[in-house]
Amino acid sequence: MTRAAIVAGVLAAALATLASPSARAALDSPHAVAASSSAARPGAPPQPPVASGSRLAPCRQKPGFDCTTVSVPLDRTGAVPGGVALAVAVERTRTPARGTALLLAGGPGQAALPLVSDQAALLGPTLHGYRLITFDQRGTGESGAIDCPALQRISQAALSVPTPAALDSCGAQLGATRGLYSTGASVDDIEAVRQSLGVPRLALIGVSYGTYVAERYARKYPQNVDRLLLDSVVPQEGPDPLLLSTFARIPAMLGLLCARGACSQFLHDPGNAFADVVSVLRRRPITGQVGALGGRRRTVTLHDREGLLDLLVSASQQPELLSRIPAALASAVRGDYATLLRLYDLSRGGGAPVSAKALSAGLNAATLCDDARMPWGGPDAPLDARAPALAQAGAALPPSVLFPFGPDVATGNGLVQTCLRWPVTSAAPPPAPGPLPDVPTLLLSGDRDLSTPVSDAAREASRSPHGVLIVVGGQGHAILGSPPPCVLTAVSRLFAGAAIGSPCKGAAPPFATAAQDPHSVRRVAPAPPLRGLSGRVLRAALGAISDAVFITQVVLQVSNKPQLAQLTYGGLRGGRFQVKATPGGGLRLTFKRDTYVPGVPVTGHIKLDSNLSLLPGRLVVAGQTRGFMVIHGNGRVDGRLAGRGVHVRLTVD
């Protein structure tokens, strides 16, 4: 057990995603993952090398990959002139590849190339000699990313509602090209990449929106598909604009967060607590001050029930946020909204800008509004006919499925509201759903996922002649972003051509629900072996460290930063902290009256190594419980807290 565990359980988050994270993303979290072994399997027919005309050159900042471009027409009908240079990355192999696996990123709008090196290393040999390739889909990343500045500045949360002005501006900016960024166009781009690289068949690996692209390609070009790995599945119908599968899954997901007594010390029934907060928002907004980037504090307002739905769906894409939902609900029903408002702010980016090259909001709108079948029909429906059709669809929704929300929340979500305003666009409708090709197929679904719930994956699994659906306990959206061992086993079996079986059956969920953020020192449990007020103050000070680590993890995710350099952020209830990376992958935390628990402002510094183990440092506690603590690398703490001398070695609860 590391010294991180010695800190009475408060530093439970893994540091691996801090100093060198594996490219987690906000919004649709498209953690499509693949890797390949350098050795081909005996007896497997080698695939032809990359076509010589591809002009491969080593990729910048992508070790083990060569890059090229594949030129495709912007409009394959020729009505709109121009082309797109698709940026492609190809894994190098020392022996002939057994096959080629294409990684498809999510969003839509997510760039794939920034993910590829980390993701290639993640699964190691589980692809059994398949070479990994990927490309930035048209309108993303290095393939002509669409940048609509006004739309890009608006929240990157899962279901946020853009302003009409931002949508109108982006639609006008794209003009005649608006209908040329559909999934159908990306499907034909995949075929162009396959032909350019001289690859006879592709194993398709998609996560979230990437699964929809993979399904569409597999339907149109079944003879070119080797196998399918679909994680967080969007069915062929596309996303439901009224989110019925999401609403239906919310009660079960909240129950899972508190399963096995995880919330028993601070929350009796998460479903009732959630309904209570919805009831408050039905009457009035929830407003308060939260810490923000730069160490400042700003006012955040959770305006309505749509915002709470947005938070819950976004949190199901980010484990650190999701783990704190029960604690936020428990505090909110007691009138303490600090945690809930901060989670809401973080889910919307926390003030961190997201570049269009990392995640294009313009491409997201153009593709979704082109593909999705809305209550009013396709993107060519007149604007004045859309709102009446939406209202009629909302009136027909069963209230029991929507509880504790209502039809107005279903029709007010960001997806449908974006397309309600999106300018009239001429586009071919997507094909009707149908059977997937008869190839080995593995579908993965997290039991806590609200973006692409289990029912969506089950629907698509029924279309696969030999598809295997694995529902992974303790997981939210995008399982391949941080796959548990049982999933690695399943992926390995898929690419080895073996029976997949049920490797995750009975596996212990790795998900951990965070404890409630105390709103007073009296609510803090003493840190063993201390008792009384001094033990509570010690725990509160250690909580400030854990809280800083949590914020750092989330900000890295939502901002798509590849690594940590420096971060300054406001404390939960006051003050601020700064986090800097140190040589060797550790962190230096500096606090200036950072207040995690009211009445216990903390000032000073501490270091953590790459395993989150405490290194020597000194913290000063102000307020009525003033004192100081010197933390030693072996877990010993000396000092004076709440008027009592402290000389202890921290132990585990």
C-alpha positions as CSV (number, residue, x, y, z in Angstrom):
1,M,0.0,0.0,0.0
2,T,1.4,3.4,-1.0
3,R,1.5,6.4,1.3
4,A,-1.3,7.9,-0.6
5,A,-3.6,5.3,1.1
6,I,-2.2,6.4,4.4
7,V,-4.0,9.8,4.0
8,A,-7.1,8.3,5.5
9,G,-8.6,7.5,2.1
10,V,-8.9,11.2,0.9
11,L,-6.4,10.9,-2.0
12,A,-8.2,8.1,-3.8
13,A,-8.0,9.5,-7.4
14,A,-5.2,8.1,-9.6
15,L,-2.5,10.5,-10.6
16,A,-1.9,8.8,-13.9
17,T,-4.4,11.1,-15.6
18,L,-2.7,14.2,-14.2
19,A,0.9,14.5,-15.3
20,S,0.5,12.3,-18.4
21,P,-3.2,11.7,-19.0
22,S,-4.5,9.4,-21.8
23,A,-6.3,12.1,-23.7
24,R,-9.7,12.0,-22.1
25,A,-12.2,14.3,-23.7
26,A,-15.1,16.4,-22.6
27,L,-18.5,16.4,-24.3
28,D,-18.8,13.0,-26.1
29,S,-15.6,11.5,-24.6
30,P,-14.6,9.5,-27.8
31,H,-11.9,7.4,-26.1
32,A,-11.6,5.1,-29.0
33,V,-8.6,2.9,-28.3
34,A,-6.4,0.6,-30.2
35,A,-2.9,-0.8,-30.2
36,S,-1.1,-3.6,-32.0
37,S,1.6,-6.1,-31.3
38,S,4.7,-6.0,-33.5
39,A,4.4,-9.7,-34.1
40,A,2.0,-11.2,-36.7
41,R,0.1,-14.3,-35.7
42,P,1.5,-17.5,-37.2
43,G,-0.5,-18.5,-40.3
44,A,-2.3,-15.2,-40.6
45,P,-2.2,-13.7,-44.1
46,P,-0.2,-10.5,-44.0
47,Q,-1.9,-7.3,-45.3
48,P,-0.3,-5.4,-48.1
49,P,1.9,-2.5,-47.1
50,V,0.7,1.1,-47.2
51,A,0.4,2.3,-50.7
52,S,3.6,3.9,-51.9
53,G,1.8,7.0,-53.1
54,S,0.8,8.0,-49.6
55,R,4.0,9.9,-49.0
56,L,4.3,8.8,-45.3
57,A,6.5,10.8,-43.0
58,P,7.1,10.5,-39.2
59,C,4.3,12.2,-37.3
60,R,5.2,15.1,-35.0
61,Q,4.7,14.2,-31.3
62,K,3.3,10.8,-32.2
63,P,6.0,8.2,-31.6
64,G,5.6,5.0,-33.7
65,F,3.3,6.6,-36.2
66,D,3.8,7.9,-39.8
67,C,1.5,10.6,-41.1
68,T,0.1,11.4,-44.6
69,T,-2.9,13.1,-46.2
70,V,-5.6,11.7,-48.4
71,S,-7.4,14.2,-50.6
72,V,-11.2,13.7,-51.1
73,P,-13.8,15.9,-52.7
74,L,-15.7,18.2,-50.4
75,D,-18.9,17.4,-52.4
76,R,-18.9,14.1,-54.2
77,T,-21.7,15.2,-56.5
78,G,-19.5,18.0,-57.8
79,A,-22.1,20.7,-57.1
80,V,-19.8,22.5,-54.6
81,P,-16.2,22.7,-55.7
82,G,-13.2,22.1,-53.4
83,G,-11.7,19.3,-51.5
84,V,-10.6,18.2,-48.0
85,A,-7.1,16.9,-47.1
86,L,-7.7,14.2,-44.5
87,A,-4.9,13.9,-42.0
88,V,-4.0,10.2,-41.5
89,A,-1.7,8.5,-39.0
90,V,-0.4,4.9,-39.6
91,E,1.3,2.8,-37.0
92,R,4.7,1.5,-37.9
93,T,5.3,-2.3,-37.5
94,R,8.5,-4.2,-37.7
95,T,6.8,-7.2,-39.3
96,P,3.8,-7.5,-41.7
97,A,0.6,-6.6,-40.0
98,R,-2.0,-9.3,-39.4
99,G,-4.7,-6.8,-40.1
100,T,-5.5,-3.1,-39.9
101,A,-7.7,-1.5,-37.2
102,L,-9.2,1.9,-37.8
103,L,-9.8,4.1,-34.8
104,L,-12.8,6.4,-35.1
105,A,-13.1,9.3,-32.6
106,G,-16.3,10.6,-31.1
107,G,-18.2,13.9,-30.8
108,P,-18.9,14.4,-33.6
109,G,-16.2,17.0,-33.8
110,Q,-13.4,15.3,-31.9
111,A,-9.9,15.1,-33.5
112,A,-8.5,11.6,-33.5
113,L,-4.8,12.2,-34.2
114,P,-4.0,13.8,-30.7
115,L,-5.3,10.6,-29.1
116,V,-3.5,8.0,-31.2
117,S,-0.1,7.5,-29.4
118,D,-1.6,7.2,-25.9
119,Q,-4.4,5.0,-27.1
120,A,-2.1,2.8,-29.1
121,A,0.0,2.1,-25.9
122,L,-3.1,1.5,-23.7
123,L,-4.2,-2.0,-24.9
124,G,-0.7,-3.3,-25.7
125,P,-0.8,-6.7,-27.3
126,T,-4.6,-7.1,-27.2
127,L,-5.0,-6.5,-30.9
128,H,-2.7,-9.4,-31.8
129,G,-0.7,-7.9,-34.6
130,Y,-3.3,-5.5,-36.0
131,R,-1.8,-2.3,-37.1
132,L,-3.6,0.8,-35.9
133,I,-4.6,3.7,-38.2
134,T,-6.7,6.7,-37.7
135,F,-7.6,10.0,-39.3
136,D,-9.2,13.3,-38.4
137,Q,-12.7,13.2,-40.0
138,R,-13.6,16.1,-42.3
139,G,-14.2,19.3,-40.4
140,T,-12.1,18.2,-37.4
141,G,-8.6,18.5,-36.2
142,E,-6.0,18.7,-39.0
143,S,-8.7,17.9,-41.6
144,G,-10.0,21.5,-42.0
145,A,-11.5,22.0,-38.5
146,I,-14.6,24.1,-38.6
147,D,-14.2,27.1,-36.3
148,C,-17.4,29.0,-35.6
149,P,-16.1,31.4,-32.9
150,A,-19.4,32.3,-31.3
151,L,-20.5,28.7,-31.1
152,Q,-17.1,27.5,-29.9
153,R,-17.1,29.9,-27.0
154,I,-20.4,28.4,-25.7
155,S,-20.2,25.5,-23.2
156,Q,-18.9,22.2,-24.4
157,A,-21.2,20.3,-22.1
158,A,-23.1,17.3,-23.4
159,L,-26.5,19.0,-23.8
160,S,-25.9,22.7,-23.5
161,V,-28.2,25.0,-25.5
162,P,-26.4,27.4,-27.9
163,T,-27.8,30.9,-28.4
164,P,-29.8,31.5,-31.6
165,A,-27.2,34.1,-32.7
166,A,-24.3,31.6,-32.4
167,L,-26.2,29.0,-34.5
168,D,-27.3,31.5,-37.1
169,S,-23.7,32.8,-37.4
170,C,-22.2,29.4,-37.8
171,G,-24.8,28.3,-40.3
172,A,-24.2,31.4,-42.4
173,Q,-20.4,30.9,-42.1
174,L,-20.7,27.4,-43.6
175,G,-23.2,28.5,-46.3
176,A,-23.4,26.1,-49.2
177,T,-21.1,23.6,-47.4
178,R,-23.5,23.0,-44.5
179,G,-24.8,19.7,-45.8
180,L,-21.3,18.3,-46.7
181,Y,-20.3,17.2,-43.2
182,S,-22.7,14.3,-42.7
183,T,-21.8,10.9,-41.4
184,G,-22.4,9.6,-44.9
185,A,-19.6,11.8,-46.2
186,S,-17.3,10.5,-43.5
187,V,-18.2,6.9,-44.4
188,D,-17.1,7.5,-48.0
189,D,-13.9,9.2,-46.7
190,I,-13.1,6.0,-44.8
191,E,-13.4,4.1,-48.0
192,A,-11.0,6.6,-49.7
193,V,-8.5,6.2,-46.9
194,R,-8.7,2.4,-47.1
195,Q,-8.1,2.4,-50.8
196,S,-5.3,5.0,-50.6
197,L,-3.5,2.9,-48.0
198,G,-3.9,-0.3,-49.9
199,V,-5.7,-2.1,-47.1
200,P,-8.2,-4.9,-48.2
201,R,-10.3,-4.9,-45.0
202,L,-10.6,-2.9,-41.8
203,A,-11.3,-3.8,-38.2
204,L,-13.4,-0.8,-37.0
205,I,-13.0,0.5,-33.5
206,G,-15.5,3.2,-32.6
207,V,-16.4,4.9,-29.3
208,S,-19.7,6.9,-28.9
209,Y,-20.3,8.8,-32.2
210,G,-17.5,6.7,-33.7
211,T,-19.7,3.6,-33.3
212,Y,-22.4,5.2,-35.4
213,V,-19.8,5.9,-38.2
214,A,-18.5,2.4,-37.9
215,E,-22.0,0.9,-38.2
216,R,-22.8,3.1,-41.2
217,Y,-19.5,2.0,-42.9
218,A,-20.2,-1.6,-42.1
219,R,-23.6,-1.4,-43.7
220,K,-22.4,0.3,-46.9
221,Y,-19.2,-1.6,-47.3
222,P,-19.7,-5.0,-45.6
223,Q,-17.2,-6.8,-47.8
224,N,-14.4,-4.5,-46.4
225,V,-15.1,-5.1,-42.7
226,D,-12.9,-7.5,-40.8
227,R,-14.5,-7.1,-37.3
228,L,-16.2,-4.5,-35.1
229,L,-15.4,-3.1,-31.6
230,L,-18.2,-0.7,-30.6
231,D,-17.9,1.1,-27.2
232,S,-20.7,3.3,-25.9
233,V,-23.0,2.5,-28.7
234,V,-25.1,4.9,-30.8
235,P,-27.6,2.7,-32.6
236,Q,-28.2,3.1,-36.3
237,E,-31.2,5.2,-35.7
238,G,-28.8,7.8,-34.4
239,P,-29.2,9.7,-31.1
240,D,-32.8,10.1,-29.9
241,P,-33.5,13.8,-30.0
242,L,-35.9,13.5,-27.1
243,L,-33.5,11.4,-25.0
244,L,-36.1,8.8,-23.9
245,S,-33.4,6.1,-23.3
246,T,-31.5,8.5,-21.2
247,F,-34.5,9.5,-19.1
248,A,-35.4,5.8,-18.6
249,R,-31.9,5.0,-17.3
250,I,-31.5,7.9,-14.8
251,P,-33.2,6.1,-11.8
252,A,-31.1,3.0,-12.2
253,M,-27.9,4.9,-12.6
254,L,-28.5,6.9,-9.5
255,G,-29.2,3.7,-7.6
256,L,-25.9,2.2,-8.9
257,L,-23.9,5.2,-7.6
258,C,-25.1,4.4,-4.1
259,A,-25.1,0.6,-4.4
260,R,-23.4,-1.6,-1.7
261,G,-23.9,1.1,0.9
262,A,-21.6,3.6,-0.8
263,C,-23.8,6.6,0.3
264,S,-25.2,5.2,3.5
265,Q,-23.4,7.7,5.7
266,F,-24.7,10.8,4.0
267,L,-27.6,9.9,1.6
268,H,-30.5,7.6,2.1
269,D,-32.1,7.7,-1.3
270,P,-30.4,9.3,-4.3
271,G,-33.5,9.2,-6.4
272,N,-35.5,11.1,-3.9
273,A,-32.7,13.6,-3.4
274,F,-32.5,14.1,-7.1
275,A,-36.3,14.7,-7.4
276,D,-36.0,17.3,-4.5
277,V,-33.4,19.3,-6.5
278,V,-35.5,19.1,-9.6
279,S,-38.4,20.4,-7.6
280,V,-36.4,23.4,-6.4
281,L,-35.4,24.2,-10.0
282,R,-39.0,24.0,-11.1
283,R,-39.6,27.0,-8.8
284,R,-36.4,29.0,-9.0
285,P,-32.7,29.0,-10.2
286,I,-29.9,28.0,-7.9
287,T,-27.1,30.6,-7.7
288,G,-23.9,30.9,-5.8
289,Q,-20.2,31.7,-5.9
290,V,-17.7,29.0,-7.0
291,G,-14.0,28.9,-7.4
292,A,-12.8,29.2,-11.0
293,L,-9.7,29.3,-13.2
294,G,-7.1,31.8,-12.2
295,G,-8.0,31.5,-8.5
296,R,-10.9,33.9,-8.8
297,R,-14.5,33.4,-7.7
298,R,-17.5,33.9,-9.9
299,T,-21.2,33.6,-9.8
300,V,-22.7,30.4,-11.3
301,T,-26.4,29.9,-11.9
302,L,-28.1,26.6,-12.5
303,H,-31.0,28.1,-14.2
304,D,-33.4,25.2,-14.8
305,R,-34.0,21.5,-14.9
306,E,-32.5,21.3,-18.4
307,G,-29.2,22.4,-16.7
308,L,-29.4,19.6,-14.1
309,L,-30.0,17.0,-16.9
310,D,-27.0,18.5,-18.7
311,L,-24.9,18.1,-15.6
312,L,-26.0,14.5,-15.0
313,V,-25.3,13.4,-18.6
314,S,-22.0,15.2,-18.8
315,A,-21.0,13.6,-15.5
316,S,-21.7,10.2,-16.8
317,Q,-18.9,10.9,-19.3
318,Q,-16.4,11.9,-16.6
319,P,-15.8,9.5,-13.7
320,E,-14.5,12.1,-11.4
321,L,-17.6,14.3,-11.8
322,L,-19.9,11.3,-11.6
323,S,-18.4,10.0,-8.3
324,R,-19.4,13.3,-6.7
325,I,-23.0,13.5,-7.8
326,P,-24.5,11.8,-4.7
327,A,-22.4,14.0,-2.4
328,A,-23.6,17.1,-4.3
329,L,-27.3,15.9,-4.0
330,A,-26.9,15.2,-0.3
331,S,-25.6,18.7,0.3
332,A,-28.2,20.3,-1.9
333,V,-31.2,18.8,-0.1
334,R,-29.7,20.4,3.1
335,G,-29.5,23.8,1.4
336,D,-25.7,23.7,0.7
337,Y,-25.3,24.1,-3.1
338,A,-21.6,24.8,-3.3
339,T,-20.6,21.3,-4.6
340,L,-23.6,21.1,-7.0
341,L,-22.8,24.5,-8.6
342,R,-19.1,23.7,-8.9
343,L,-19.8,20.4,-10.6
344,Y,-22.2,22.1,-12.9
345,D,-19.5,24.7,-13.8
346,L,-16.9,22.1,-14.3
347,S,-19.2,20.1,-16.6
348,R,-19.5,23.1,-18.8
349,G,-15.7,23.5,-19.0
350,G,-15.0,25.4,-15.8
351,G,-14.0,28.4,-17.8
352,A,-11.3,26.5,-19.8
353,P,-11.5,27.2,-23.5
354,V,-11.7,24.3,-25.9
355,S,-10.1,24.8,-29.3
356,A,-12.0,24.0,-32.5
357,K,-9.1,21.8,-33.6
358,A,-9.6,19.6,-30.5
359,L,-13.4,19.6,-30.6
360,S,-15.3,21.5,-33.2
361,A,-18.7,22.8,-32.0
362,G,-19.5,23.9,-35.6
363,L,-18.9,20.4,-37.0
364,N,-20.9,18.9,-34.1
365,A,-23.9,21.0,-35.0
366,A,-23.6,20.5,-38.8
367,T,-23.3,16.7,-38.5
368,L,-25.9,16.0,-35.8
369,C,-28.5,18.3,-37.5
370,D,-27.8,16.6,-40.8
371,D,-28.0,13.0,-39.5
372,A,-30.6,13.1,-36.7
373,R,-34.3,12.4,-37.5
374,M,-36.0,15.2,-35.6
375,P,-39.8,15.4,-34.8
376,W,-40.1,17.8,-37.8
377,G,-38.1,15.5,-40.1
378,G,-34.8,16.3,-41.7
379,P,-32.6,19.4,-42.0
380,D,-34.6,20.6,-45.0
381,A,-37.8,21.2,-43.0
382,P,-38.9,24.9,-42.9
383,L,-38.0,26.7,-39.7
384,D,-41.5,27.8,-39.0
385,A,-42.7,24.1,-39.1
386,R,-40.3,22.8,-36.6
387,A,-41.5,24.2,-33.3
388,P,-45.1,23.0,-33.7
389,A,-43.9,19.5,-34.6
390,L,-41.6,19.5,-31.6
391,A,-44.5,20.6,-29.3
392,Q,-46.7,17.9,-30.6
393,A,-44.0,15.3,-30.0
394,G,-43.5,16.5,-26.5
395,A,-47.2,16.3,-25.7
396,A,-47.2,12.7,-26.7
397,L,-44.4,11.6,-24.3
398,P,-45.3,9.3,-21.4
399,P,-44.8,11.3,-18.1
400,S,-43.8,8.1,-16.2
401,V,-40.7,7.7,-18.4
402,L,-39.6,11.4,-17.8
403,F,-40.0,11.6,-14.0
404,P,-38.9,13.7,-12.2
405,F,-38.6,15.8,-15.3
406,G,-41.3,16.6,-17.8
407,P,-42.0,16.9,-21.5
408,D,-40.7,20.5,-21.5
409,V,-37.2,19.2,-20.4
410,A,-37.2,16.5,-23.1
411,T,-38.0,19.1,-25.8
412,G,-35.7,21.7,-24.3
413,N,-32.5,19.7,-24.4
414,G,-29.5,21.0,-26.2
415,L,-29.5,18.5,-29.1
416,V,-33.0,19.2,-30.2
417,Q,-32.8,22.9,-29.5
418,T,-29.6,23.2,-31.6
419,C,-31.3,21.6,-34.6
420,L,-34.5,23.5,-34.1
421,R,-32.6,26.7,-35.0
422,W,-30.1,25.2,-37.5
423,P,-30.6,26.8,-40.9
424,V,-32.5,24.9,-43.6
425,T,-30.0,22.5,-45.3
426,S,-30.4,20.1,-48.2
427,A,-29.1,16.7,-47.3
428,A,-29.8,13.0,-48.2
429,P,-31.6,11.1,-45.3
430,P,-29.5,8.4,-43.6
431,P,-30.3,4.8,-44.6
432,A,-32.8,2.7,-42.7
433,P,-31.3,0.5,-39.9
434,G,-30.5,-3.0,-40.9
435,P,-28.4,-6.0,-40.0
436,L,-24.7,-5.6,-39.4
437,P,-22.3,-7.8,-41.4
438,D,-21.6,-11.3,-40.1
439,V,-18.2,-10.6,-38.6
440,P,-16.9,-10.9,-35.0
441,T,-18.4,-8.1,-33.1
442,L,-18.0,-6.9,-29.5
443,L,-20.2,-4.2,-28.0
444,L,-19.4,-2.5,-24.7
445,S,-21.7,-0.5,-22.5
446,G,-21.2,1.0,-19.1
447,D,-24.0,0.5,-16.6
448,R,-23.6,4.2,-15.5
449,D,-23.7,5.7,-19.0
450,L,-26.4,8.2,-19.7
451,S,-25.1,9.4,-23.1
452,T,-25.5,6.0,-24.7
453,P,-27.4,3.9,-22.3
454,V,-27.4,0.1,-22.2
455,S,-30.7,-0.1,-24.1
456,D,-29.1,1.6,-27.1
457,A,-26.3,-1.0,-27.1
458,A,-28.8,-3.9,-26.8
459,R,-30.7,-2.6,-29.8
460,E,-27.6,-2.6,-31.9
461,A,-26.4,-6.0,-30.6
462,S,-29.7,-7.5,-31.8
463,R,-28.6,-6.6,-35.4
464,S,-25.3,-8.5,-35.2
465,P,-25.4,-12.2,-36.2
466,H,-22.7,-13.0,-33.7
467,G,-22.4,-9.9,-31.7
468,V,-21.5,-10.1,-28.0
469,L,-22.7,-7.3,-25.7
470,I,-20.8,-6.8,-22.4
471,V,-22.3,-4.5,-19.8
472,V,-19.5,-3.4,-17.6
473,G,-20.3,-2.6,-14.0
474,G,-19.0,0.5,-12.4
475,Q,-18.3,2.2,-15.8
476,G,-19.8,5.3,-17.4
477,H,-19.3,6.5,-21.0
478,A,-16.3,5.4,-23.1
479,I,-15.0,2.3,-21.4
480,L,-12.0,2.0,-23.6
481,G,-10.6,5.2,-22.2
482,S,-9.6,3.4,-19.1
483,P,-10.6,-0.3,-19.6
484,P,-10.8,-2.7,-16.6
485,P,-8.9,-6.0,-16.9
486,C,-12.0,-7.9,-18.0
487,V,-12.5,-5.6,-20.9
488,L,-8.9,-6.1,-22.0
489,T,-9.6,-9.8,-22.0
490,A,-12.7,-9.4,-24.1
491,V,-10.8,-7.2,-26.7
492,S,-7.9,-9.6,-26.8
493,R,-10.3,-12.5,-27.5
494,L,-12.1,-10.6,-30.2
495,F,-8.9,-9.8,-32.1
496,A,-7.5,-13.3,-31.5
497,G,-10.5,-14.9,-33.1
498,A,-11.5,-16.7,-29.9
499,A,-14.9,-17.0,-28.2
500,I,-15.4,-13.8,-26.2
501,G,-17.5,-15.4,-23.5
502,S,-18.4,-13.3,-20.4
503,P,-15.1,-12.1,-18.9
504,C,-16.8,-9.3,-17.0
505,K,-19.4,-11.4,-15.3
506,G,-19.1,-11.0,-11.6
507,A,-16.2,-8.5,-11.9
508,A,-16.1,-6.1,-8.9
509,P,-17.1,-2.6,-10.1
510,P,-14.0,-0.3,-9.8
511,F,-16.2,2.8,-9.5
512,A,-15.9,4.7,-6.2
513,T,-18.5,7.2,-4.9
514,A,-16.9,10.2,-3.2
515,A,-18.0,11.2,0.3
516,Q,-19.9,14.3,1.0
517,D,-18.0,17.6,1.1
518,P,-18.5,18.8,4.7
519,H,-20.1,22.2,5.2
520,S,-18.7,22.6,8.7
521,V,-15.8,21.3,10.8
522,R,-18.3,19.5,13.0
523,R,-19.3,17.4,10.0
524,V,-15.8,16.2,9.4
525,A,-14.7,12.8,10.7
526,P,-11.4,12.9,12.6
527,A,-8.4,11.6,10.8
528,P,-7.1,8.5,12.8
529,P,-5.4,8.2,15.2
530,L,-6.5,11.7,16.3
531,R,-9.8,12.4,17.9
532,G,-11.8,15.6,18.5
533,L,-11.3,18.9,16.9
534,S,-7.6,18.5,16.1
535,G,-8.4,15.3,14.1
536,R,-11.2,17.1,12.3
537,V,-8.9,19.9,11.3
538,L,-6.3,17.5,10.1
539,R,-8.8,15.7,7.9
540,A,-10.1,19.1,6.6
541,A,-6.6,20.1,5.6
542,L,-5.9,16.8,3.9
543,G,-9.3,17.2,2.1
544,A,-8.0,20.4,0.6
545,I,-5.2,18.3,-1.0
546,S,-7.6,15.7,-2.4
547,D,-9.9,18.5,-3.7
548,A,-7.1,20.1,-5.6
549,V,-6.2,16.8,-7.2
550,F,-9.8,16.3,-8.2
551,I,-10.1,19.7,-9.8
552,T,-6.9,19.2,-11.7
553,Q,-8.1,15.9,-13.2
554,V,-11.4,17.4,-14.4
555,V,-9.9,20.5,-15.9
556,L,-7.4,18.4,-17.8
557,Q,-10.2,16.4,-19.2
558,V,-12.5,19.1,-20.2
559,S,-9.8,21.3,-21.7
560,N,-8.2,18.3,-23.7
561,K,-4.7,19.3,-22.4
562,P,-2.1,16.6,-23.1
563,Q,-0.3,17.3,-19.9
564,L,-0.2,19.5,-16.8
565,A,2.1,22.5,-16.7
566,Q,0.4,24.8,-14.2
567,L,-3.1,25.4,-12.9
568,T,-4.5,28.0,-10.6
569,Y,-8.1,27.5,-9.3
570,G,-10.4,28.8,-6.7
571,G,-11.1,26.6,-3.6
572,L,-14.5,25.1,-2.9
573,R,-15.5,27.7,-0.4
574,G,-12.8,30.4,-0.7
575,G,-9.1,31.0,-1.3
576,R,-7.2,29.3,-4.1
577,F,-4.6,26.7,-4.9
578,Q,-2.0,26.3,-7.6
579,V,-0.8,23.0,-9.1
580,K,2.5,22.6,-10.9
581,A,4.0,19.5,-12.5
582,T,7.4,18.4,-11.1
583,P,10.2,16.4,-12.7
584,G,9.3,12.7,-12.5
585,G,5.6,13.2,-13.0
586,G,4.7,14.5,-9.5
587,L,2.8,17.6,-8.4
588,R,3.6,20.6,-6.3
589,L,0.5,22.0,-4.6
590,T,0.5,25.6,-3.2
591,F,-2.4,26.8,-1.1
592,K,-3.4,30.4,-0.3
593,R,-6.2,30.4,2.2
594,D,-7.8,27.6,0.2
595,T,-11.0,26.6,2.0
596,Y,-12.3,23.2,1.5
597,V,-14.2,23.1,4.8
598,P,-15.6,26.4,6.2
599,G,-13.4,27.8,9.0
600,V,-10.3,25.9,7.9
601,P,-8.4,28.0,5.4
602,V,-5.1,26.4,4.4
603,T,-1.9,28.1,3.3
604,G,1.4,26.5,2.4
605,H,2.7,23.8,0.1
606,I,2.9,20.1,-0.3
607,K,4.3,17.7,-2.9
608,L,2.9,14.5,-4.3
609,D,5.0,12.0,-6.2
610,S,3.7,10.1,-9.3
611,N,1.8,7.6,-7.1
612,L,0.1,10.4,-5.1
613,S,2.3,9.6,-2.1
614,L,2.8,12.6,0.2
615,L,6.2,14.2,0.1
616,P,7.5,16.7,2.8
617,G,5.7,20.0,3.1
618,R,4.2,22.5,5.5
619,L,0.6,23.7,5.8
620,V,-0.7,26.5,8.0
621,V,-4.4,26.5,9.1
622,A,-6.0,29.9,9.9
623,G,-9.3,30.9,11.5
624,Q,-10.5,29.7,14.9
625,T,-8.8,26.4,14.4
626,R,-5.4,28.0,13.6
627,G,-2.3,26.0,13.7
628,F,0.3,24.3,11.4
629,M,1.3,20.9,10.3
630,V,4.6,19.6,8.9
631,I,4.1,16.6,6.7
632,H,6.9,14.1,6.3
633,G,7.4,11.7,3.5
634,N,6.8,8.7,5.7
635,G,3.2,9.8,6.6
636,R,4.2,11.4,9.9
637,V,2.7,14.7,10.8
638,D,4.1,17.1,13.4
639,G,2.6,20.4,14.4
640,R,-0.1,22.1,16.4
641,L,-3.8,22.0,15.4
642,A,-6.8,23.5,17.3
643,G,-4.6,24.2,20.2
644,R,-3.3,20.7,20.5
645,G,0.2,19.4,19.8
646,V,0.1,16.8,17.0
647,H,2.7,14.1,16.5
648,V,1.1,11.2,14.6
649,R,1.6,8.8,11.8
650,L,-1.5,8.8,9.6
651,T,-3.4,5.5,9.4
652,V,-6.1,4.1,7.2
653,D,-9.7,4.2,8.2
